[in-house]
Structure formats: C-alpha cells, structure tokens
Amino acid sequence: MKNLFERRAAPGRAGMVKAWVTEHLDLAETDIVSVAELACHEPDCPPVETVVTVHGSNGQHRTWHIHRPLAEIEQTDIVTALAEQIGH
Amino acid sequence: MEAHRGAVLCLAAEGQSGAIVTGGDDGRFLRLSPDGSLKEIASFGTRLVDCVAAGPGLYACSSSRTAHVWRSDETTSKTFEHPSTVGGLAFDTKGRRLAVAHYGGATVWERGERRWKATKLVWKGSHGAVTFSPDGKYVATSTQENALHGWRLRDKADMRMSGYPTKVKSFAWVGTAPFLATSGADEAVCWPFDTKDGPMGRPPQSCAYGGKQLCTAVSGLVGLDGVFAGFADGCVLAGRPSNDGSMEDMVIKGSSGTPVSALAITPDGWLFVGDEAGRILWVRLDGGVE
C-alpha cells in the first residue's frame, strides 16, 4: 500500500525553487523549505506573490516574499531575495 | 468504505481510541474503528441523524428534537427532549455533561447518581454548533446571526461575541489561554478565556490576516499558541493571537482559488486541509509552527 504520509519531493518549479534555496543557504536535511503562491487581495498589491519559508530544525523560521508568480521565478530572483534579507 | 447509504451528515472523533462516530440521512448512527470495523449503535429508520458527539465512554446523537446518550458498554440509551430540532451536541472533557444547542439557547445535561439533570441557558434565536471550554466553565454556541453566544456555567452570565461580517461556521479551542479561535472575518478572531470573566468586556485578539478575504475554517490545539486559518481563496495561514496584529503569520498553503471548507490537526502534528472541490491535503508541521 502506498504510504500517503511519506515525505515527497515537490514537483516542477516549486521543487526547483526549494533546491535553489537549499543550495544557497546550505540547509540541512532536517530543515524544511516551503514554497507557496499567494493571491493578494489588498489594493495596490501585486496579484500573486510567492512566499518562501525556511523552517529550521531548531524551531526558527525565515520568510521571503517574491512579488511574481512561481512559474516566473528564476534562480537569480532567489539569490537576490535571500541576499537582501541576509544583508539586513 | 461505504458506511452510510446516503450522505454523511455529521462526524465526531472519539478521542484517544482513534475511532469516529457518524450520523447519516439513512437514519443510522455508526462507530468506525481505526481497524476498519463498523458498528451500528442505533438506527432511526426514516429520521435523519443530525448531530453526533463522543466523550469518555459515551456516545450521543440527535434526531429532530431528541438527543440520545449511550454509555459505550450499554445498548440502551437515555433520551432527552428539547423545544426544537437539536443544532449541536458536545460533551465536556470529562464526559459528565452534554451540551445541546437548539432554538432559544442551549441545555446542559449533567450526569448525577441516578439521573441526568438539565440546566437551561437562554438566548433568543437559533443555535447551531456548541462547545465546552477545555476547563468546563463555559459553553459557547454559533448562532444564525453573525455572532457567537457564550455562557459562564457558574452563574449563567452570558456574552455575545459579535462583530463578524458573516456567520461563524468554524471554531476551535487553541493555545494556553485558551482562546476560542473563530472563522467568519478577514482574519482568525480569537476570544480570550484566561480570566474569571472570560471574554466579557474584552476585545478579541486576532491573527492570520487574509488580506480582506474571508476566513472559512480554523483549527488548532489547546496548549499550542498557533492558530491555523483557511481562507476563501484556498490559502492556509498560521499565526499567533495578539492585540495589535504584530505577530508575523506563516503561509502553510498557497492560494488555489477554491475555498477551504475544513481544517483538522492531530496532536502529533499533521494538518489536514479540505476544500470545496473535495480535495484533502495533508502537511506535516515539523519545526516551524511552534
């Protein structure tokens, strides 16, 4: 019987974004990267943003908001976004 | 597994055993065990089983105005009559009391040495889902208005938890206070029950702001200060209640365009998300939600 609770690799672009984040931040196997495309319902906001969250195995989490749909995100967007927050 | 011959109208978890009890429009009240075995507790023929509840060693269901209560080791039930169709049932954590919501308020049935004693909690209008606070000191119901209603059982002092733009269809006890987290607004509205007066005369706290779209489902666990909120566009956010919205929310699931219709969380950290298209998504909440 298929184990529906098994941890699986994300398909498509989400999997690629996770791999870029994991590589760039040198994350461990126990750290979790989540990628979600979020519609914004506020006026003057971009219609869709992609939210990347890293859940550290120590319980801490970090979040990046990238103002474009997941399908349009390139590795350079990830590197830039991560660098900006690290720079802060 | 085909349990009911028709729609499943209601479902409640039994607790530690992992079993569930269900009611259907086929008039049957069933218990389903984790090993897949099915037991018919009662059948009411052509009458629907509208509401069900399970407590420690107890089951309850309602059909029309009557609530039926069984001890798990007995086959005969106690029956309790009410002034109108029962809208909701809930046991307290010890299984000593059963709250029944109906038109005009709620009735709390308390198990005594020989018989069950009724206490009436009055508030006009129709009352649906009902819940005891984890400490058993309060009862709250959802109403047909855009508000919840609550009673302190010690003195029947009552409180109107209002201000919602829509009806509150989902609520959950969460956190250490604890809070009664609720849907029905553009964020999870969380009423504090941490003092002797509960939320009386106090504003609610909030979290998981959905950006001017409606929160359609909430979930959480008593003792864990995290509220999970599902929204009309399909996203699920996690947040911590605060007075000023200063706590940062986390995105658990992105927007799909299909409203979240149900959320459930297990004590060992699995979050289940159901949507109006019939899909169920589950996610392991390792790490970052504490």
Boltz contact constraints between the chains, C-beta under 6 A:
constraints:
  - contact:
      token1: [A, 32]
      token2: [B, 287]
      max_distance: 6.0
  - contact:
      token1: [A, 36]
      token2: [B, 251]
      max_distance: 6.0
  - contact:
      token1: [A, 36]
      token2: [B, 254]
      max_distance: 6.0
  - contact:
      token1: [A, 37]
      token2: [B, 254]
      max_distance: 6.0
  - contact:
      token1: [A, 38]
      token2: [B, 235]
      max_distance: 6.0
  - contact:
      token1: [A, 38]
      token2: [B, 251]
      max_distance: 6.0
  - contact:
      token1: [A, 38]
      token2: [B, 254]
      max_distance: 6.0
  - contact:
      token1: [A, 38]
      token2: [B, 255]
      max_distance: 6.0
  - contact:
      token1: [A, 39]
      token2: [B, 233]
      max_distance: 6.0
  - contact:
      token1: [A, 39]
      token2: [B, 255]
      max_distance: 6.0
  - contact:
      token1: [A, 40]
      token2: [B, 211]
      max_distance: 6.0
  - contact:
      token1: [A, 41]
      token2: [B, 211]
      max_distance: 6.0
  - contact:
      token1: [A, 41]
      token2: [B, 212]
      max_distance: 6.0
  - contact:
      token1: [A, 41]
      token2: [B, 213]
      max_distance: 6.0
  - contact:
      token1: [A, 42]
      token2: [B, 211]
      max_distance: 6.0
  - contact:
      token1: [A, 51]
      token2: [B, 251]
      max_distance: 6.0
  - contact:
      token1: [A, 55]
      token2: [B, 287]
      max_distance: 6.0
  - contact:
      token1: [A, 55]
      token2: [B, 288]
      max_distance: 6.0
  - contact:
      token1: [A, 57]
      token2: [B, 287]
      max_distance: 6.0
  - contact:
      token1: [A, 59]
      token2: [B, 290]
      max_distance: 6.0
  - contact:
      token1: [A, 61]
      token2: [B, 288]
      max_distance: 6.0
